[in-house]
Amino acid sequence: MALPDTAPAIAADDDRRDASGRNAFRRSIYSVPVTVTVSIGQKRLSVAEILELQPESIVPLSSRIDDPVELSIDNRLIARGELVETGDGQIAVKIIEIIERAPDENA
């Protein structure tokens, strides 16, 4: 049985070693911080309902407790996940799906 062809890893190594300004700029983008927003649900309220909110008020959301949450950057959906608790009691998101963007989709 013939083995599948593989692309040589040399091209990727050469790209990382390229000292050109263009490549340095591309590498520097990886350190730019971005805010990831995790959305667990939503609820449309009237202004009157908002003004009636007080401590201990409960606002039911559109989703159920075990529904996937959505991760977005700048209002663009990037992934879906599920809420989990870390070993030290913090809330976290376990990624279950990465959203692929169409190549021709504009920014």
PyMOL commands that set and color helices and strands:
alter all, ss='L'
color gray80, all
select helices_A, chain A and resi 10-17+21-29+47-51
alter helices_A, ss='H'
color red, helices_A
select strands_A, chain A and resi 37-39+69-73+76-85+91-98
alter strands_A, ss='S'
color yellow, strands_A
deselect
rebuild
show_as cartoon
